[in-house]
Amino acid sequence: MKFRKKLVVIEAVRVPLGPMDSDGRAAEWGSLLGFLPHSGDWEIVDGLAIQIRTLEGTMTASPGDWIIRGVKGELYPIRDDIFRETYEPV
């Protein structure tokens, strides 16, 4: 049998390519931090990456990766190339 993924609209934000304190990155980091809940389920590592506690354990979103919010509000990191193959803007 074959199955196709149901059409689901997700929210996503990209992890900035530069550190938090670099010039021109404040707005990008502001968008990312505004997207993340204040639940303590994530932390910034070395001013670049984000560690996220997911249902499958702790995962790291590196610069250029995306963080998506699933249908039940859960967060997951996803590599840019996989994100672009899987999702399109709506």
TISE-872185 format. One record per residue (C-alpha): residue in three letters; chain; x, y, z. Coordinates in nm, 4 decimals. Example, Ala and Ser with C-alpha at 12.3 -4.5 7.8 and 13.67 -1.06 7.14 Angstrom:
BEGIN
pt type ALA mol A xx 1.2300 yy -0.4500 zz 0.7800
pt type SER mol A xx 1.3670 yy -0.1060 zz 0.7140
END
This chain:
BEGIN
pt type MET mol A xx 0.0000 yy 0.0000 zz 0.0000
pt type LYS mol A xx 0.1076 yy 0.3575 zz -0.0597
pt type PHE mol A xx 0.0188 yy 0.6622 zz 0.1476
pt type ARG mol A xx 0.0499 yy 1.0353 zz 0.0975
pt type LYS mol A xx 0.1022 yy 1.2824 zz 0.3775
pt type LYS mol A xx -0.2112 yy 1.4845 zz 0.4530
pt type LEU mol A xx -0.1975 yy 1.8507 zz 0.3664
pt type VAL mol A xx -0.0972 yy 2.0282 zz 0.6855
pt type VAL mol A xx -0.0093 yy 2.3957 zz 0.7219
pt type ILE mol A xx 0.2746 yy 2.4524 zz 0.9673
pt type GLU mol A xx 0.4483 yy 2.7562 zz 1.1116
pt type ALA mol A xx 0.8248 yy 2.7777 zz 1.0688
pt type VAL mol A xx 1.1118 yy 3.0156 zz 1.1302
pt type ARG mol A xx 1.4725 yy 2.9901 zz 1.0136
pt type VAL mol A xx 1.7668 yy 2.9934 zz 1.2539
pt type PRO mol A xx 1.9811 yy 3.2978 zz 1.1598
pt type LEU mol A xx 2.3111 yy 3.2313 zz 0.9851
pt type GLY mol A xx 2.5074 yy 3.4578 zz 1.2192
pt type PRO mol A xx 2.5516 yy 3.4904 zz 1.5954
pt type MET mol A xx 2.3040 yy 3.6784 zz 1.8118
pt type ASP mol A xx 2.5371 yy 3.9710 zz 1.8734
pt type SER mol A xx 2.6447 yy 4.0321 zz 1.5115
pt type ASP mol A xx 2.5354 yy 4.3425 zz 1.3224
pt type GLY mol A xx 2.2158 yy 4.3044 zz 1.1215
pt type ARG mol A xx 2.1012 yy 3.9873 zz 1.2976
pt type ALA mol A xx 1.8894 yy 4.1409 zz 1.5741
pt type ALA mol A xx 1.5650 yy 4.1303 zz 1.3706
pt type GLU mol A xx 1.6248 yy 3.7698 zz 1.2608
pt type TRP mol A xx 1.6966 yy 3.6573 zz 1.6151
pt type GLY mol A xx 1.3992 yy 3.8586 zz 1.7394
pt type SER mol A xx 1.1703 yy 3.6740 zz 1.4965
pt type LEU mol A xx 1.3104 yy 3.3402 zz 1.6063
pt type LEU mol A xx 1.2839 yy 3.4127 zz 1.9776
pt type GLY mol A xx 0.9306 yy 3.5469 zz 1.9323
pt type PHE mol A xx 0.8386 yy 3.2176 zz 1.7635
pt type LEU mol A xx 0.9724 yy 3.0013 zz 2.0455
pt type PRO mol A xx 0.7514 yy 2.9518 zz 2.3517
pt type HIS mol A xx 0.8659 yy 3.0647 zz 2.6965
pt type SER mol A xx 0.8285 yy 2.7107 zz 2.8256
pt type GLY mol A xx 1.1964 yy 2.6361 zz 2.8804
pt type ASP mol A xx 1.1888 yy 2.3578 zz 2.6197
pt type TRP mol A xx 1.4788 yy 2.5161 zz 2.4307
pt type GLU mol A xx 1.8083 yy 2.6958 zz 2.4868
pt type ILE mol A xx 2.0601 yy 2.8864 zz 2.2777
pt type VAL mol A xx 2.4028 yy 2.7243 zz 2.2495
pt type ASP mol A xx 2.7115 yy 2.9382 zz 2.1791
pt type GLY mol A xx 2.4908 yy 3.2209 zz 2.0480
pt type LEU mol A xx 2.4290 yy 3.0258 zz 1.7261
pt type ALA mol A xx 2.2421 yy 2.6973 zz 1.7625
pt type ILE mol A xx 1.9207 yy 2.6124 zz 1.9440
pt type GLN mol A xx 1.8732 yy 2.2935 zz 2.1429
pt type ILE mol A xx 1.5089 yy 2.1893 zz 2.1506
pt type ARG mol A xx 1.3552 yy 1.9266 zz 2.3733
pt type THR mol A xx 1.1200 yy 1.7316 zz 2.1440
pt type LEU mol A xx 0.9022 yy 1.4258 zz 2.1885
pt type GLU mol A xx 1.1972 yy 1.2216 zz 2.0523
pt type GLY mol A xx 1.4587 yy 1.3789 zz 2.2809
pt type THR mol A xx 1.6864 yy 1.6829 zz 2.2554
pt type MET mol A xx 1.7615 yy 1.7970 zz 1.8993
pt type THR mol A xx 1.9825 yy 2.0793 zz 1.7726
pt type ALA mol A xx 1.8843 yy 2.3405 zz 1.5146
pt type SER mol A xx 2.2015 yy 2.4831 zz 1.3599
pt type PRO mol A xx 2.2347 yy 2.8132 zz 1.1719
pt type GLY mol A xx 2.0330 yy 2.7918 zz 0.8485
pt type ASP mol A xx 1.8066 yy 2.5143 zz 0.9777
pt type TRP mol A xx 1.4356 yy 2.5695 zz 1.0284
pt type ILE mol A xx 1.2267 yy 2.5189 zz 1.3406
pt type ILE mol A xx 0.8726 yy 2.4074 zz 1.2717
pt type ARG mol A xx 0.5724 yy 2.4017 zz 1.4991
pt type GLY mol A xx 0.3734 yy 2.0824 zz 1.4523
pt type VAL mol A xx -0.0023 yy 2.0375 zz 1.4521
pt type LYS mol A xx -0.0101 yy 1.9985 zz 1.8318
pt type GLY mol A xx 0.2258 yy 2.2887 zz 1.9052
pt type GLU mol A xx 0.5381 yy 2.0754 zz 1.9305
pt type LEU mol A xx 0.8693 yy 2.2110 zz 1.7960
pt type TYR mol A xx 1.1108 yy 2.0290 zz 1.5666
pt type PRO mol A xx 1.4294 yy 2.1363 zz 1.3906
pt type ILE mol A xx 1.4669 yy 2.0474 zz 1.0237
pt type ARG mol A xx 1.7611 yy 2.0972 zz 0.7878
pt type ASP mol A xx 1.7164 yy 2.3630 zz 0.5204
pt type ASP mol A xx 1.7461 yy 2.1206 zz 0.2258
pt type ILE mol A xx 1.4852 yy 1.8832 zz 0.3705
pt type PHE mol A xx 1.2569 yy 2.1750 zz 0.4604
pt type ARG mol A xx 1.2678 yy 2.3105 zz 0.1040
pt type GLU mol A xx 1.1923 yy 1.9659 zz -0.0420
pt type THR mol A xx 0.9010 yy 1.9113 zz 0.1962
pt type TYR mol A xx 0.7339 yy 2.2497 zz 0.2397
pt type GLU mol A xx 0.6294 yy 2.5417 zz 0.0215
pt type PRO mol A xx 0.4968 yy 2.8866 zz 0.1167
pt type VAL mol A xx 0.1203 yy 2.9336 zz 0.1445
END
